[in-house]
Amino acid sequence: VQLQASGGGLVQAGGSLRLSCAASGISTSAVAWYRQAPGKQRGLVATISSAASAYYVDSVKGRFTISRDNAKNTVLLKMNSLKPEDTAVYYCYDVRRNFWGQGTQVTVSS
């Protein structure tokens, strides 16, 4: 199984990006997004269950939205009101099958 994470890029503070995590069979998995900034440990950002129940860490609540499009075998992370401290490599993780995506870089300039 390969998880394809995409959608990262360079954006100014206050801007938006939408990350995508695609994989065959992902519709039946709980999926998590993690991020890792330079010199820091990888940390949880948000999760979504197979029933589309979402969880967010406090630092992104109200700004990020995780969702799934089962018809496209995709989990999305919409990120609004981005801050420089959101700069990191973002990874998606298939909880059920214990697979990681390759990561996508998000850089937020001040």
N, C-alpha and C positions, 0 to 999 in steps of 0.2 A: 504494500500500500504506500502510495506517495501522496503527501499533503502539499499542495501547491499554494504557497502564500504569495500574495501580490498586492499592489496598490500603494506601497510606500512612496516616499518622495520628500522633496524639500518644500516647506510651506512657511509663510510668515505667521508669527504669533496671532492668534485669533482666527486663523484659517481652519479649513476642514480637509480631511482625507477619509477615504473609505478603503479599508483593507478587506481582502477576500481570501478565504481558505477553501480550496476545492479538493475533493477526493471522492472516489467511488465509494458508496456505502456510508458516507458521513451522516446521512439522514437519521441513522439509528444510533448514533454516538453522541454522548455528551462531549462538548468541545470547549476548550479554554484558549484564551489568548494570554500570552505572557510577554513581558518585555525585559530587555537587558540593556542598561545604559553602560557606557565605558567605565570600567573599574567597579561595577556594582554587580550584585547577584541578580540572577533572573527572578522576576517577581510576577505574581498573578495580576492580571488586569481585569478580566471578566470571564464568566463562564455561561454556557447555555446548555440546558438539558435537552434530551431527545424530545421532550414535550414542550420545548421552547421557554422553559422557566429560566430567567436570567439573574445573574449575580454580578455585582460590580464592587471593586474596592473603592474606598471612600474618595480617593484622590481623583477618580474619573466619574463619579456619580453625577448625573445631570449633564455631562458633556459627551460621554460615549454611549453608544447603543449597539448591543450585540443582537443579531437576528440570524435566522436561517432561511434559506430558500431550498427546500428539499427537492423541488423539481430540477434544480440545477446542481444538486449535491454540493452546496456551498454554504459556508457560514461567513457572515459579514460583521465587520466592526466599523461602525460609522463614528468618526472622531470629530467633534466640533470644538470650537473655542480652544484650539490647541495652544499649549504653553511651551516655552523652551524646555521645561523640565520633563516634557513628554518625549523628548528626543531619546531614541533607543532603537535597537533592533527588535522587531515584534515577531513573535513566533506563535503559530497555532499548534494545538496539541489535541489529538484524538484520545480522550480518556479511556474509552472502551477498549481500543486496540493498542494503546500505549505507543502512538506514533507522533513524531514531531515534524512540523514543516521546516523548510530551510531558512526561514527568517526573511523579513523585509525591513529595510532601513527607513525610519521616519526621522526627519530632521526638522526642527522648528526653530526658525531664526527670530531673534528679538528685534 
